[in-house]
């Protein structure tokens, strides 16, 4: 298990992209076989994703607006 | 030697000659039941780690570059191709229809956030406050406060979900000409997040999609709309497109 994340800490855009990636790869997509590996070794990916989501998205928006006024808020899936 | 599976595609969508998967071996397109499956030989199931997740996505994204693909969820390992042949054969039509549906399209992720929503108070904290005068002693006041706080939190969540669904519908109307599919996705979220969406958009319509989002933002200046992508269509599996609901839970 990972250490609990500090939810007051601002989330970076890289982290947001990572959260979007993890939520898709682990939680979505076609399931062909019933026995899907979501067990975790070293890093609790699901917990990491949840913790990052729970951190304010608004913080990311504020940082983005401050950094680049008027620039689109699209994140890079490549993370 | 088993197989790790990445995505369902058409048999003619083959990977480049030197594409390596998460195990470092060559990714191949296997033809099974008339469909193409991107797979890599792998001795045993992979463990979930960030690098593996990134590798899975990297291969799925490469498949999507070459043609329509239905990404598989992470972690699908089979002892041999025969283990999925029956499932694919039985639902071949649904997969073919789904591939037609996603051809030339990508997924855009959207999250509508209301930064002004007051955070819900934790019921336990509310109860502790109600019993502050009684030191550590249990009191009827604490129990009542706890239950009321639980109800209040649930009421706010329902209200938030309803508002999120209304906004999702409005956004779909604004973007209707460029949407090939849209759905609300279950997703972990903070208290300020109203709804999380996945849109299926043709690549050539991405600019018009972005313009529509811009119009929506102007209409709702108090809301934040965070987008991500474009992604391979992870959120548009055959079951979710209404083509074969039995696939949603992986049951053959």
Interface residues (C-beta under 8 A of the other chain):
Chain A: X16 X17 X18 X20 X21 X22 X23 X24 X25 X26 X27 X28 X29 X30 X31 X32 X33 X34 X36 X37 X38 X39 X40 X41 X42 X43 X45 X49 X50 X53 X54 X55 X56 X57 X58 X60 X61 X72 X73 X74 X75 X77 X79
Chain B: X5 X7 X8 X45 X46 X47 X48 X49 X50 X53 X54 X56 X57 X60 X61 X70 X71 X72 X73 X74 X75 X76 X77 X78 X83 X84 X87 X88 X109 X111 X113 X115 X185 X186 X187 X188 X189 X190 X192 X193 X210 X224 X225 X226 X227 X228 X229 X230 X231 X234 X235 X237 X238 X247 X248 X249 X250 X251
